[in-house]
Amino acid sequence: MKATAKCFVKNEVGQYDEITYDELCKYCEAYPEEYASKKFFPLQGMLLEVTPEQYKSLYRDLERQRYLKNLDDYYNPISLNELKNDKSMLIKANVDVFKIVETGMLLESLENALNQLNEQEMFIINALFFEQKTDTALARETGIPRSTITSRKIKILKKLKSIIEK
């Protein structure tokens, strides 16, 4: 926050006094026990002293607004009024259909290739790539040397590549 930013602090009468952010910091250092329990809410570039209940309520509302904005960004909702006026909004121009189809085909061929692996090969692939274990962790767990795990992994990956490229 800027040193010259406005802060509003309640006085003994219950009215707000306007001070700068630097002055607030000095008060906090001079009277730490008094200012430790006070809550300040940022509002339009200023700090406003609020009660703990108001602070909770304001932050709950702020978090709700962030959550709703994230939902809007993720789902990209369309107003029914806008839909009546502009039907072209239904089509997303930035979607690469070819890439989606290509990825789906690659996933399908990977699944077929994984089904052709034997039990030991599938165990190694599952541990290393799906459970995200390291070669060293898998070697410790199975008692097989790490170099053997690594060489088997390379061999299995080459096998998968050759199956997928068929």
C-alpha positions as CSV (number, residue, x, y, z in Angstrom):
1,M,0.0,0.0,0.0
2,K,1.2,3.5,-0.8
3,A,2.6,5.5,2.2
4,T,0.2,8.3,1.4
5,A,-2.9,6.1,1.1
6,K,-5.8,7.2,3.2
7,C,-6.8,5.1,6.3
8,F,-9.9,5.6,8.4
9,V,-9.6,4.7,12.0
10,K,-12.3,4.9,14.6
11,N,-11.7,7.3,17.5
12,E,-13.0,7.1,21.1
13,V,-16.4,8.7,20.0
14,G,-16.9,6.1,17.3
15,Q,-16.3,8.4,14.4
16,Y,-13.7,7.9,11.7
17,D,-10.5,9.9,11.7
18,E,-8.6,10.1,8.4
19,I,-4.8,9.3,8.6
20,T,-2.2,8.2,6.1
21,Y,-0.9,4.7,5.8
22,D,2.5,5.8,7.3
23,E,0.7,7.2,10.3
24,L,-1.2,4.0,10.8
25,C,2.0,2.0,10.7
26,K,3.6,4.3,13.3
27,Y,0.5,3.8,15.5
28,C,0.7,0.1,15.1
29,E,4.4,0.1,16.2
30,A,3.7,2.5,19.1
31,Y,0.6,0.8,20.4
32,P,0.9,-2.9,19.3
33,E,-1.5,-4.2,21.9
34,E,-4.3,-1.7,20.9
35,Y,-3.9,-2.2,17.1
36,A,-3.3,-6.0,17.1
37,S,-7.0,-6.7,17.6
38,K,-8.2,-4.1,15.0
39,K,-9.3,-5.2,11.6
40,F,-8.8,-3.1,8.4
41,F,-10.5,-3.7,5.1
42,P,-9.1,-2.4,1.8
43,L,-11.7,-0.4,0.0
44,Q,-11.1,1.6,-3.2
45,G,-7.4,2.1,-2.4
46,M,-8.0,3.0,1.3
47,L,-8.1,1.1,4.5
48,L,-11.2,1.2,6.7
49,E,-11.3,0.0,10.3
50,V,-14.1,-2.4,10.7
51,T,-15.4,-4.7,13.5
52,P,-14.4,-8.4,13.4
53,E,-18.0,-9.3,12.3
54,Q,-17.9,-6.8,9.5
55,Y,-14.4,-8.0,8.5
56,K,-15.6,-11.6,8.2
57,S,-18.7,-10.5,6.3
58,L,-16.8,-8.3,3.9
59,Y,-14.1,-11.0,3.2
60,R,-16.8,-13.6,2.8
61,D,-18.5,-11.4,0.2
62,L,-15.1,-10.7,-1.5
63,E,-14.3,-14.4,-1.7
64,R,-17.8,-15.2,-3.1
65,Q,-17.3,-12.6,-5.8
66,R,-13.9,-14.1,-6.7
67,Y,-15.5,-17.6,-6.8
68,L,-18.3,-16.4,-9.1
69,K,-15.8,-14.6,-11.4
70,N,-13.7,-17.8,-11.6
71,L,-16.9,-19.8,-12.5
72,D,-17.8,-17.2,-15.2
73,D,-14.3,-17.4,-16.6
74,Y,-14.3,-21.2,-16.6
75,Y,-17.8,-21.8,-17.9
76,N,-18.2,-18.7,-20.0
77,P,-22.0,-18.3,-19.5
78,I,-24.2,-16.8,-22.1
79,S,-27.2,-14.6,-21.4
80,L,-30.4,-15.7,-23.0
81,N,-31.1,-12.1,-24.2
82,E,-27.7,-12.1,-25.9
83,L,-28.4,-15.5,-27.4
84,K,-31.7,-14.2,-29.0
85,N,-29.8,-11.3,-30.6
86,D,-26.6,-13.0,-31.7
87,K,-26.6,-16.7,-32.5
88,S,-22.9,-16.7,-33.5
89,M,-22.0,-16.6,-29.8
90,L,-22.6,-20.3,-29.5
91,I,-19.5,-21.1,-31.7
92,K,-16.2,-20.8,-30.0
93,A,-13.6,-19.6,-32.5
94,N,-10.6,-20.6,-30.5
95,V,-11.4,-24.3,-30.3
96,D,-9.1,-26.5,-32.4
97,V,-11.3,-29.4,-33.3
98,F,-8.5,-31.1,-35.2
99,K,-6.3,-31.0,-32.1
100,I,-9.1,-32.5,-29.9
101,V,-9.7,-35.3,-32.4
102,E,-6.0,-36.0,-32.7
103,T,-5.6,-36.1,-28.9
104,G,-8.5,-38.5,-28.6
105,M,-7.0,-40.8,-31.2
106,L,-3.6,-40.7,-29.5
107,L,-5.2,-41.6,-26.2
108,E,-7.1,-44.4,-27.7
109,S,-4.0,-45.9,-29.4
110,L,-2.1,-45.4,-26.1
111,E,-4.8,-47.3,-24.2
112,N,-4.6,-50.2,-26.8
113,A,-0.8,-50.2,-26.5
114,L,-1.0,-50.4,-22.7
115,N,-3.4,-53.3,-22.9
116,Q,-0.7,-55.2,-24.8
117,L,1.9,-54.9,-22.0
118,N,2.5,-57.9,-19.7
119,E,1.8,-57.6,-16.0
120,Q,5.3,-56.7,-14.9
121,E,5.6,-54.0,-17.6
122,M,2.2,-52.6,-16.7
123,F,3.3,-52.5,-13.0
124,I,6.3,-50.4,-13.8
125,I,4.4,-48.0,-16.1
126,N,1.6,-47.6,-13.6
127,A,4.1,-46.9,-10.7
128,L,6.3,-44.5,-12.7
129,F,3.7,-42.6,-14.7
130,F,0.3,-42.9,-13.0
131,E,1.4,-43.0,-9.4
132,Q,4.3,-40.6,-10.2
133,K,6.9,-42.6,-8.3
134,T,10.6,-42.0,-9.1
135,D,12.9,-44.8,-10.4
136,T,14.7,-44.7,-7.0
137,A,11.5,-45.0,-5.0
138,L,10.2,-47.9,-7.1
139,A,13.6,-49.6,-6.8
140,R,13.4,-49.3,-3.0
141,E,9.9,-50.6,-2.9
142,T,10.5,-53.6,-5.1
143,G,14.1,-54.4,-4.2
144,I,15.1,-54.2,-7.9
145,P,18.2,-52.1,-8.7
146,R,17.4,-48.6,-9.9
147,S,19.5,-49.1,-13.1
148,T,17.4,-52.1,-13.9
149,I,14.2,-50.2,-13.4
150,T,15.5,-47.4,-15.7
151,S,16.5,-49.8,-18.4
152,R,13.2,-51.6,-18.2
153,K,11.3,-48.3,-18.4
154,I,13.3,-47.3,-21.5
155,K,12.6,-50.7,-23.1
156,I,8.9,-50.5,-22.3
157,L,8.6,-46.9,-23.7
158,K,10.2,-48.0,-26.9
159,K,7.8,-50.9,-27.1
160,L,4.8,-48.6,-26.5
161,K,6.1,-46.2,-29.2
162,S,6.5,-49.0,-31.8
163,I,2.9,-50.3,-31.0
164,I,1.4,-46.8,-31.3
165,E,3.3,-46.0,-34.6
166,K,1.9,-49.2,-36.3
